[in-house]
Amino acid sequence: MNVIETGCLGKRYGKSWALLDCTLAVPEGGLAALVGPNGAGKSTLMNMAVGLTVPTEGTVTVLGGRHVGSPGALDDIAFMAQDAPVYKNLSVADMLHLTKNLNRRFDQSFARARLAELDIPLNKKSGKLSGGQQAQVALTIALARRPRLLILDEPLSALDPLARQDFMATVMTAMADDGMSVLLSSHALAELERVADYLIVLGGGRLRIAGDIGDLLAEHLMLSGPAAEADAHAARLEVVQDRRAAAQAHLLVRSAGRPVPPGWEAHSVSLEELVLAYLRAPGSKPAGARTEPAEVAP
Amino acid sequence: MTVLTLPAQPGQDAGHAVRPVPWRRMIWVTWAQHRAMLIGLTAVLGAVAIFLFAMGLYVHHNFSALMACRPQASPACQALNSSFNSTDWTIANTLDILMNLAPALIGAFTGAAVMARELETGTFRYAWTQGIGRVRWTIAKLVLLGVAIAILTWALSQVFTWFFAPFLQQQDTLTVLSATVFDTRGIAFAAWCLMSFTVGAFLGMLLRRVIAAMAATLGVYLGLAVVTWVCLRQDYPVALVTSNASLFNYAINRQSGAGGGSFPSTAPNNSPWVLSTWNVGRTVWWRYIPVSRFWPMQFIEGGWLLVLSVLLIAATVWLVRRRAA
């Protein structure tokens, strides 16, 4: 089952496309990392997946073909929006009770235990908590709903490095316990490299690449060899990035199982190299006919 | 190929047809989110009601002293009369004007923030992704708050009606059908407040800014109230036609521009609202609304305001459903 499936999905704000022609299928289980620079269309994609934004074109379904925003989808998906919005005039206990009343399932004892662990007082107004604490409250509330899919929009940006680790540890524990799937967006890949199973790279409103991280790393190779021969190979291979020095050429190619040309040296690439190569790849620049996408807060 | 004829597996689709979150849960949710507003509104209306009650005792006392005063032509009685018609009436007239403005303020301060605050602070991203769904969330909230506001404002209007009663007897130009009196009594006041609240909620959803929605709510209420005074109310299907001049023997009908009709300047307080007169031969015909039509007019006005409120709630829900960032 795919937790999110999109087909030619696009969203236009005024004249600019925040997301364009995005077709992907995020498989169930594990953590899918949605990465890309600011303004890449990450929030737009997530907001469409939870039904807060209506697509301009294309389709999006969740949890194996359910309509976005349908009762079945809302029931099984928890969403933590960017900046973790909470009702600032409500106490933490009221936020828990509020969420309990708005959902069929809510694990009150889990939520209380986790907040106690984090030393977040239940009687404090949400607005009086620090940004990091508000993010923790929002995550606790989302997890206590026992969702099948948890969607987190830039959850780490408000947290200090220590809190980031705690946050991710909580998410990973819940995944292991409940078999929950997670889609998490970030503009920084480094924190996700070790925990993500699936990678989606967005740049300039376009899907650059998506796939299982193990497969992606296995499929891509950095080939280094004489620049003179580079053109011939480049025409034959699927080149993601082509860097030439005076005599040396470095080709990042997607060539699962293809033999390495004689006289060339092949080495594996890191996830970060891969992501940067796809973000910089000339072939995947925003379409000229359609204007430059821009991040627009939904 | 028996597989093809097997019925669809139940359970495969179970996730799609979940039992919805019950409506009654929204009672606590609405209370939790809007208790400050509800408590504030109750406190303000309660304070006004207490003030009206105290003033009412004073006014009723003065009025019974005036009514009991004999002989009426004596200087003492004349002094009471002029005091009642100046001091007391000034207070009552001011309060009456404030009562006529109150629905606009109530709508602006209670309605405008209900939806717009969620959009301003981004909390709609939380609220609209919960299991209950945004349609139930919106309908339940607006209906519950609307009912609460209607009940509270109805209670206030009853206190005001009692407070104002002596002036309807004493002020020659006022009847229960007068524009500024009609709206403060019966069910009209509560209906106007309810309508104003739903206007605020709708405009908050439309404009997405609390302050802008408040300003727009004031404008829309005043516009609609004036249109109702000037154009609508005289056309409620309650008017009568007669050539029996004895009903109007006190009056030289003076047409005033705005209302399309006028109250004869020396009419007693049960005098009908004369809409128009015309001559057929030597007979004078009158088109008028007697004060006995007060309740039919109240139900007509309350009715269309209620229908408008329901439509505004429906329009708000429609905006919530289709809201595309």
Interface residues (C-beta under 8 A of the other chain):
Chain A: K11 Y13 T44 N47 V50 G51 L52 T53 V54 L63 G64 R66 G69 S70 P71 G72 L74 D75 D76 I77 A78 F79 A81 D83 P85 V86 Y87 K88 N89 L90 D94 H97 L98 T99 N101 L102 N103 R104 R105 A138 R145 V296 P298
Chain B: G15 H16 A17 V18 R19 P20 V21 R25 M26 W28 V29 A32 Q33 A36 T121 G122 T123 F124 R125 Y126 A127 W128 T129 Q130 G131 I132 G133 R134 W137 R322 R323 A324 A325
